[in-house]
Amino acid sequence: MNMHQFRAFVAVVDQGSIRAAARYLHLSQSAITKAVQGLEEETGAALLIRRSRGVELTEAGQLLVTRARLITRQAELAREELRQAGGDDSGTLRVGINPFISLTSLGGAFHWFRQRFQRVHVEFSDGLIVRVLPRLRDGTLDLAVVAADAGELQSEEFHVQRLRRIPQMVVVRSGHPLLASPNAQGLVEHEWIFTRPLDEERSKRLAAMFARAGVQAPKRHLVCDALQAFSLQRRTDAVSLMPQPLLGNPETRDIVPIKGTGLEPFDLELAILSRGDVPLTPAAEYFAHCVVETIASGLAAASA
């Protein structure tokens, strides 16, 4: 097996067909076909099923593609690290960004980053922790800035740079009927909005939060992305948890905290995650530095 075969295989999977992979890699279709066939001969297994509308992965292909992506990305990172260490600011940086960071610190951090790395191609994507962990594993993300429950960061698999704790608030729309007479029982009778699926551990933590207030967990809830949550929150009587620093931003207008209910949400922990066994390129390392310093300067300004 060689790098050319892995690159061709990953391109076919990501682009959806041999023809599209050939265009993407600036190679002939026959070269792509030969590389994939060579990889199948080396592994002794069929990796792709050719369909009229493209290709599908076989079971063996599904097992190999994660490794192949990681191998090809690590080779790219090695080249980029050497070039960047020599003063070349080209390359690719792929970062998962939590919505909290997107709305508070991303602009400042990216502006700072661009002062030094002007030509690095940057790809930002959703940084919810349930989405970034698989992509960090397979190498399609270089690092991620996440806001997670503290227990989710107890992992030897990733390097964790803890930044700060973020208090959460119970929030409702401005004018919500319960603002006049806040109480926990009234809140749990409404539908709740969460920005991530409730796994077993998170469900337990939420149940404990409601139990401490003397009520059962709400029976109705929905899961959606952050921007969808903001829109729903403003236009319905649904209830949600929100990081306190987000309140007062244009995106969270007409969303207010409700106090005096006895509900005490647990804090989130802001952290930067990366693979523990792979060093960051100079560009990735510098972007992480920019995020850390931007958050620190924001905290200093808030306390001034």
N, C-alpha and C positions, 0 to 999 in steps of 0.2 A: 504494500500500500504506500502511496506517495501523496505529497501535498497537492499535486495537480488533480489527482483523482478525487480527493476530499473536496477541493474547491468546486469542481464540476458537479459533484453529487449534491453539495449544499445549495449551489446555485439553481439546480434543477428543482429541488424541493421548494426553495424560497420563491422562485420565479414562476413555478407551476407547470413548466413544460421545458422540453429540450430546446425548442426554438427560442423561447424567451431567455433561457440560460445562456445560449450562444450569443445573443445580442448583448446581454449584461456583461459577459466576460470578453466580448469582442473576439470570439472564436467561431469556427465553423460548427455546424450541427454535428457533422461526422466526428469532429474532435471531442465534442462533449459526449456523444454516444460511446465512442471508443474508451474514454476515461471511465465512464460509469460501468461499462461492461468489464473493464479491467478490474475495477473494484469488486464487482460481483464475483469474478473468477478468484480473486485473492481471498475473499471471505467465504466462498463456497455457498453463497446464498443469493437468491433473487432479492433485490432491494427496492425495485420500483415496478409498478404495474402500469403499462402504457395504456391510456384511455384516449378516446377521440377528443376529449376536452382537456387533456393534460395527463398528469401522472398522479399515482397514489402510492403511498409507502406501504410496503409489506410489513409484516411483524418484525422481520430482521432489519428492515430499513428504519423503522421507528426506533429500534434499539441503537442503531449506528448513528443516526443523524445528530443526536445530542453530542456524542463524542466528536463527530466530524466538525460540528460548529465550533466546539471548544478548541479543537486542534487548529483550525484555520484562523480563528480569532487570536489565539495565543501567538501564532506565527506573525500575524499582522502587528500585534502589540510589540513583539520583539523588534521588528523593523522600525516601528514608529518610535520606540524608546531610544534606539540608537540615533535615529535622525534628530529627534528633539534634543537629546543630550548634546548633539553637535551644533545646535543652534537653529535647526530647521523646525518651523512651527506648523508643519503639515501633519495630517493624520485624521483619525476619527475618534470622537469621544461620545459614548452612549451612556446617558444618565437617567435613572428613574427619579422623578421629583414628586414628593408628596404634595397634594393640593395646598397644604398649609404653607410650605416653602414657596410654591408658585405664586401665592398671593401676598407674601410678605417680604421675602428676601431674594428671590431668584433674579429679579431685574438688576439689583445692585451687584450681586455676585457675578452675573454674566458680564456686565459692563466692565467690572474690574478684570475679569478673566481675559476679555478681548484686548485689553491694553498690552498684554504680553503674547497671547496666542491669537493672532488675527486670521490665520488660514486654516486652523483646525476645523474640520466639519463636525458640528455638534448635533446630536439627536437627543431631544428630551422626550420622555414618555411618562405615563402615569406611574407614580411611585407608591401606590398602596402596597403594603408589605406582602399581601398574598399574591400579588402579580410580579413583584421584583425578585423574590427568592428563586423561582424556577429559572428566570433569565440570568441571574447572577451565576447559577450553577452551570448553565449551558454556554456561558460566555457572550451572550447577546447583549448584556449590560456590563459596563465596566465598574460602575458604582451606583449606589442609590442613597438618596436622602429620605429617610422614612420617619414617620411618627407612629410609634407602636406601643402596645402594652409592654411594660418592663419585662414580663416573663418571656415575651417573644424574642427578646434579644439575648437570651441565655443560650448561645450556640457556639460550639467550637468550630463549626463549619466556616464561619465568616469572621472577618476582622470587623470589630464594632468600635466605632469612635463615638462615644456618647457626648452629646452637646448640651442639652438642657432638658428639664422637665417642663411640660406644658399643662397647666390646669385646664380642665374642661368645665363647661357650664351646661346646665339644662336650658334649652332655648325654645322659644315659640315665636310666632309672628307678632308684630306690633298690633295691639288691639285684641289679642286673644282673650276669650271670655274668662280664662282662669287667672289672668293678671290681676283682676279685682279681688279674687279670693283664692290665692295659691294654696294647693294642697296636693299631696302625693297621690292620693286615690283618684282625684280628678285627672291627673296627668296620665296614669296608666290606663285609664279608660279610653284615651285617644290613641290613634295610630302613631307609631314611632318610625322615624327614618334613620337608617344606618347606612354608612358608606362602604360597608364590607359585609360579607356573609358572617353569620354568627356561628363560629365553630364551637366545639364543646367547652374549651377553656374560657373563651370570651363570654359564652352564655352563662357560665358559672359566676364570673365576675359581675356581670350585670344583675343576675339573680340576687347575689349578695348585696349589691347596692340598693336594690328595691327592698330586700328583707330588712336592712338596717333602718329603712324609713317606715317599716311596718306594713308594707303592701306586697302583693305578688307582682311578678313581672308582667308587662303588658302582653295581651294575647294577640294583638295585631301589630305587624311591622312590615316594612318594605325595605329593599336594598337597592341603592342606586349610586351613581357617581356624585362627586361633590357639587358640580355645577347644577345637576338635576336636583340635588337635595336643596340647594339654595332657592331654586325656583319654586319647588313644592312647599318649602317652609314658608315662603312669603304669601302663598295663595291658599293655604289650607290650615286647618287647626292641628296638623300633625306636630309632634314633639320630637326633639332630637338632642344629641350631645354635640357640642362644638368647642374647639380650642378657643380659649378666652381671647388670645391676641387677634383672632379673626374678626371679632365683633367690632363694628365701627368702620370696616372697610366698605368701599362702594359695592363689592360683590355680595356683602351680607346686610345691605340696607334693609330696614324694616324687620330685622330679626333681632330679638332682644332676649336677655337672660330672664329667667323666672326664678325668684328666690323665695325662701321661706317655706319650701315644700318638704324639707327634711331629706331630700335626695342629695347625696354627696358623691358626685362622679369621681372616678379614679383618674389620676394624671396619666398623660401620655409621655413617652420619652422620645425626644428627637435625637436621631443618630445617623451616622454615615456608615453604610455597609459596603464591603467589597470582599472579594474572594480572599481567604486567608493564605492560600498557597500561590497567589499570583501577585507580583508587585505592580503597583500602578505606574502608568507612563508618567513622564514629567507633566504632560498636559492634564491628566486626570488628577494627579497629586495637587497641582496648582489650583484646579477648579475646586477641589475639596477645601483647600486653604481659603479660597475666596468665600466659600459658603460659611466657613467657621468665622472668619473675620467680619463678614457682613452681619451675621446674627449677633456677634458680640457687640458691634458698633450700634446695632439697633437696640439692644438691651441697655447699653450705656445711655443712649439718647432718651429712652423711655424713663430711665431712673433719674435723669438730670432735672 
